Amino acid sequence: MDIFYITPVSSRSLFFLGVLCVLMAIMFLLFAHSAYWSRNCQVHLSDKQLEIVGDLWSRVIKIDRVNFSNIQLLDLYKADDYALKFRTLGLRVPGYSSGWHRLRNGEKALVYITNRHEVIYIPTYDGYSLLLSIENPNDFMSKLNEYSN
């Protein structure tokens, strides 16, 4: 039996495969990070600030930048104007949306949504709003109202 070898691949192709493997590893780490934070996101509320802890879009908002007069509890299945239209920089998978999105009304929003039936809409004076799924939305809203003075 005679054996004939295929011509070896060029080093340029091996470099491309190496870069592809590194990019896939980075994507895996980003998805693992998002999967962890989708279950562990928190909102820290004080008389000075509202802080979202988790995912890649964590943010601190000074309490005086919150527009308290327009805070609402929404059902996104019924409030069409506030439904997510498209993602600008974020993650959207079934059951979880986070990051920056545009709403149907054209507004820019930072969202952390896991339950579309109970979403707290918090407008800010900084050109965007927050849409948050909080486990006890009524308790959160009453606590937020305490800081509105």
C-alpha positions in Angstrom: 0.0 0.0 0.0 1.3 3.5 -0.9 0.5 6.4 1.4 0.1 10.0 0.0 -0.3 12.9 2.3 -2.5 15.9 1.7 -0.6 19.1 1.3 -0.3 20.7 4.8 -2.4 23.8 5.5 -0.6 27.1 5.4 0.3 28.9 8.7 -2.2 31.6 7.7 -5.1 29.1 7.9 -3.9 27.9 11.3 -3.7 31.5 12.5 -7.3 32.1 11.4 -8.4 29.0 13.3 -6.6 30.2 16.4 -8.3 33.6 16.2 -11.6 31.9 15.7 -11.1 29.7 18.8 -10.2 32.7 20.9 -13.3 34.6 19.7 -15.5 31.6 20.5 -14.0 31.4 24.0 -14.7 35.1 24.6 -18.3 34.6 23.4 -18.7 31.6 25.7 -17.5 33.6 28.7 -19.9 36.5 27.8 -22.8 34.2 27.6 -21.9 32.4 30.8 -21.5 35.8 32.5 -25.0 36.9 31.2 -26.5 33.6 32.3 -25.2 34.0 35.8 -26.4 37.6 36.1 -29.8 36.8 34.6 -30.5 35.0 37.8 -28.6 37.3 40.2 -29.3 40.9 39.2 -30.1 43.3 42.0 -31.2 46.9 42.4 -29.8 48.8 45.4 -31.9 51.7 46.4 -31.0 54.5 48.8 -31.9 58.1 49.4 -28.9 59.1 47.2 -28.9 56.6 44.3 -30.5 53.7 42.5 -27.8 51.2 41.5 -28.3 48.3 39.2 -25.8 45.5 39.9 -25.3 42.8 37.3 -24.7 41.9 33.7 -22.6 44.2 31.5 -24.8 47.2 31.9 -24.6 47.9 35.6 -25.4 51.5 36.3 -25.6 54.0 39.2 -28.3 56.7 38.9 -28.4 59.6 41.3 -31.9 59.7 42.9 -32.3 63.4 41.8 -32.1 62.3 38.2 -35.2 60.1 38.5 -38.5 61.6 37.2 -40.7 60.4 40.0 -43.9 61.8 38.5 -44.0 59.3 35.7 -43.0 56.1 37.3 -45.5 53.3 36.4 -46.1 49.6 36.8 -46.7 48.2 33.3 -47.8 45.0 31.6 -45.7 45.1 28.4 -48.2 42.8 26.7 -50.8 45.6 27.0 -48.7 48.8 27.0 -47.6 48.7 23.4 -45.8 52.1 23.5 -43.4 50.7 26.1 -42.8 47.4 24.4 -39.2 46.7 23.2 -38.8 47.5 19.6 -35.2 46.6 19.0 -32.0 46.0 20.9 -29.2 48.5 20.4 -26.6 47.0 22.8 -27.9 44.2 24.9 -29.1 40.7 25.2 -32.5 39.3 24.4 -33.3 35.6 24.8 -36.6 34.0 25.6 -37.5 35.1 29.2 -34.7 37.6 29.6 -33.8 41.0 28.1 -31.1 43.2 29.4 -29.1 46.2 28.1 -29.9 49.1 25.9 -33.1 48.9 23.8 -35.4 51.2 21.9 -39.0 51.2 22.8 -41.9 51.4 20.3 -42.4 55.0 21.3 -38.9 55.8 20.2 -37.5 56.1 23.7 -34.1 54.8 24.7 -34.3 52.4 27.7 -32.0 50.4 29.9 -33.9 47.2 30.6 -33.6 44.2 32.9 -36.8 42.3 32.2 -37.7 38.7 33.2 -41.5 39.1 33.7 -43.2 41.2 31.0 -46.5 41.3 33.0 -45.0 43.4 35.8 -42.4 45.9 34.7 -41.5 49.1 36.5 -41.0 52.0 34.2 -38.7 54.6 35.7 -37.9 57.6 33.5 -34.8 59.7 34.1 -33.8 63.2 33.3 -30.8 61.9 31.4 -32.5 60.9 28.1 -33.4 57.3 28.9 -35.7 55.2 31.1 -35.3 52.1 33.1 -37.6 49.0 32.6 -37.1 46.6 35.5 -38.6 43.3 36.6 -38.6 43.5 40.4 -39.7 40.5 42.5 -41.9 42.7 44.7 -42.8 45.6 42.4 -45.3 47.3 44.8 -42.9 47.3 47.7 -40.1 48.7 45.5 -42.4 51.5 44.1 -43.5 52.5 47.6 -39.9 52.6 48.8 -39.0 54.6 45.7 -41.8 57.1 46.5 -40.3 57.6 49.9 -37.2 59.0 48.3 -39.0 61.3 46.0 -39.2 64.1 48.5 
